[in-house]
Amino acid sequence: MALDEAVDEAVDALRRGDEAAVRSWLVYASANGQEQLVEFLLRRGADANEPDNNGTTALMAAAGNGHERVVDLLIRRGAELNLQDINGFTALIPAACFNHPAVVRRLL
């Protein structure tokens, strides 16, 4: 999905007050390294620590995909490093499992 289209859909979710959709968009943008969309959503009140319907936080999604800049942004904006998903994994686990050493260092 193109960034412009993602932004349009995320803005629509914000306007509707659809918190579940906003959470999903934040996790989606983080997983795909869309730093601008992540920043946009956070500036408009998205909670960096709120998990999506699968229990995944934005930090977990960014870390597991090796998106260092998004990880840094989320940490600066208050993302908790030790939140756990439904399996008990923190963001560190996918970063390590998928061999993203620079992200691992940021999370330690």
N, C-alpha and C positions, 0 to 999 in steps of 0.2 A: 504494500500500500504506500502511495506517495505521501510525503510529509504534509503537503497542503490538504490532502483529503483527510488524513488523520487529524490534523488540527481542526478542520471543519467539524468532524464528528465529535471530537473532544469538546469543542466549544458548545456544540448542540447539547451534549450531556451536561455541561456546566449550567447552561441556561435552563434546562429542564429540572435541575437540582437532582439529577440521577447519580447519587453517590456511588452506587455499585458500578455504573458505567465509567465514572471518573476513575475509580480505583483500577478497573480493568485497563483503561487507557494508560494510566501511569505505569502499570506493570508492563503493558505491551511496549510502550515507548522506551522504557528502561531496558527491556530484553533486546530491543532492536537498535540500541545505541542512539536513539533520537534525542540528543541532549537538549535541543531547542524546545521540543514538545514537553519533555520532563520539566524543564525550567518554567515553561508557560503554565503547566498544570500546578506546580508547586506555588508559584506566585499567586495563583487564583484560589488557593486554599486546599488543594489536594494534600492528604496526609501521607507523608513518606513511609509511615509505619503501618498503615492499614493494609492488610492482605487482601488479595482478590478472592474470588470464590473457591480457588484451589488452595488457599492458605499461603500463597506466594507473595512476598513483599517486593516492592520495586528494587530494593537493594539485592535481594536474592536473585532476581531476574537479570539485573545488570552484571552481577558478579559471576553468575554461571555462564554468561556469554562473553566475559572478558572486556566489558566496556568500562575502561579505567576512568575516563572523564565523567561518565554518568555516575559511577560509584563515588567518585570524589564529590560531585555535586550533591548527591543524596546524603552523604555523610555531613557535608557542610550545612545542609538544610535539616539536620536532626534525625536522620535515619539511625535507628538502633541497630548496633552490630550483632547483638545476641538474641534477637527475636528468632523463634523457631517455627518452621512450617509444620504441617500435620504429621510429618515423619520424625520431627525432632531435630531437623537440620537447620543450622544457621546459614547465613550467606557464605561463610567460609568453606563449607563443605562442597557446594557446586564449583566454587572458584578453584579449589584444589583438585577435585575430581576431573574437571575439564581442562586442567593444566594451564591456569592463568596466574603465573607466579607474581606478576606485578600487582594484580588484584589481591592475591593472598597477603602480600606484604602490607597493603593498605588496611586490610581487615584485622591484622594481628595487633 
